[in-house]
Amino acid sequence: FSGRRDELRALDAALAPADHTRIAVLTGAGGHGKTWLALRWADDHRADFPDGRLHADLRGFDPVDEPAATDAVTRGFLTALGVAPQAVPAAPDAQTALYRELTADRRLLVVLDNARDAAHVTPLLPGGASGAVLVTSRHRLTGLIATHAATPVPVDALDDDQAAELLARHLGPAADADPDATRELRRHCAGLPLALGVLAARAKARPDIPLAALAAEVRDASARLDALDTGELSTTLRAVFDASTRRLRPATARLFALLGLAPGPDIGVLGAAALAGCTAAHARRALRELEEVHLVHQHVPGRYRMHDLARLHAGELAGDATAELDRLFDHYCLGASLAAALF
């Protein structure tokens, strides 16, 4: 674990003792280290929750398994709270009622990892004001924030200093032995902790291969995602990105793929509409859906950009997009012509 001091302080504030159930949502793209951050905070604050910790992986964006059923998680929590398996009610509503009754006066920390949406979380909230809930999700969980006053804690890509700290922690003196190669690894990972961790793991597994060779491998954009392929779905970047797109509407998933081919560092709503061949309203909806699961970022009002590695994967998914790109270029040419006429 490296960095994330600002996020840890934000969790301290969000989950400080209060007269209501405190809920914090660590929200960010896949591979940003939300789970590790949640576990680190929970371990650091073990003494604040003398009645223990309940933890569940909800598998909301799991690249392998389907999302966990809420009633199955509730049954597990009831068993952990001392209810005999045969005494657990059969009806989900009765399970939830018993769970909330048993947690009403307990100083518990409930960690709900990888939630799909607000509905995945709400039945698992404890019943009283003594406990706290720490949720991680790729989804912004706007509904949970609106209805339960949850505090969002964004988990963004690492800055360059944090990325350097992560590599130094993993690689030790090897990170300083070739600073140029280390710097290049950081640049091509664009602050994504999972990507940095994969490269560090490869370097440690093969100390006979110089970092410069690894840097050369990721230098080639067409081979970069291959260099970050671990052979395991849970840590391979392509699978991590695919898990975020799996439940998107087809039109939104197609726009995600097309954005990987769009020229320039970002795109506006009208450009996205031209690319997708749809109305501005439909493009805005699709962009909002992509933003909700952190596949795009609205860095200024009306302008959206993608993480460099997400863009590479999106472009791989696009296939032949000649007609779509022609529409986008026509849109840009029209805009340039109108601007020239005005000036």
Stockholm file with secondary structure:
# STOCKHOLM 1.0

chainA/1-343         FSGRRDELRALDAALAPADHTRIAVLTGAGGHGKTWLALRWADDHRADFPDGRLHADLRGFDPVDEPAATDAVTRGFLTALGVAPQAVPAAPDAQTALYRELTADRRLLVVLDNARDAAHVTPLLPGGASGAVLVTSRHRLTGLIATHAATPVPVDALDDDQAAELLARHLGPAADADPDATRELRRHCAGLPLALGVLAARAKARPDIPLAALAAEVRDASARLDALDTGELSTTLRAVFDASTRRLRPATARLFALLGLAPGPDIGVLGAAALAGCTAAHARRALRELEEVHLVHQHVPGRYRMHDLARLHAGELAGDATAELDRLFDHYCLGASLAAALF
#=GR chainA/1-343 SS CCCCHHHHHHHHHHTSCCSSCEEEEEECCTTSCHHHHHHHHHHHTGGGCTTCEEEEECCTTCSSSCCCCHHHHHHHHHHHTTCCGGGSCSSHHHHHHHHHHHHTTCCCEEEEESCCSHHHHGGGSCSSSSCEEEEEESSCCHHHHHHHCCEEEECCCCCHHHHHHHHHHHHTHHHHHCHHHHHHHHHHHTTCHHHHHHHHHHHHHCTTSCHHHHHHHHHSHHHHHHHTCCSCTTTCHHHHHHHHHTTSCHHHHHHHHHHTTCSSSCEEHHHHHHHHTSCHHHHHHHHHHHHHTTSSEEEETTEEECCHHHHHHHHHHHCCCHHHHHHHHHHHHHHHHHHHHHC
#=GC SS_cons         CCCCHHHHHHHHHHTSCCSSCEEEEEECCTTSCHHHHHHHHHHHTGGGCTTCEEEEECCTTCSSSCCCCHHHHHHHHHHHTTCCGGGSCSSHHHHHHHHHHHHTTCCCEEEEESCCSHHHHGGGSCSSSSCEEEEEESSCCHHHHHHHCCEEEECCCCCHHHHHHHHHHHHTHHHHHCHHHHHHHHHHHTTCHHHHHHHHHHHHHCTTSCHHHHHHHHHSHHHHHHHTCCSCTTTCHHHHHHHHHTTSCHHHHHHHHHHTTCSSSCEEHHHHHHHHTSCHHHHHHHHHHHHHTTSSEEEETTEEECCHHHHHHHHHHHCCCHHHHHHHHHHHHHHHHHHHHHC
//
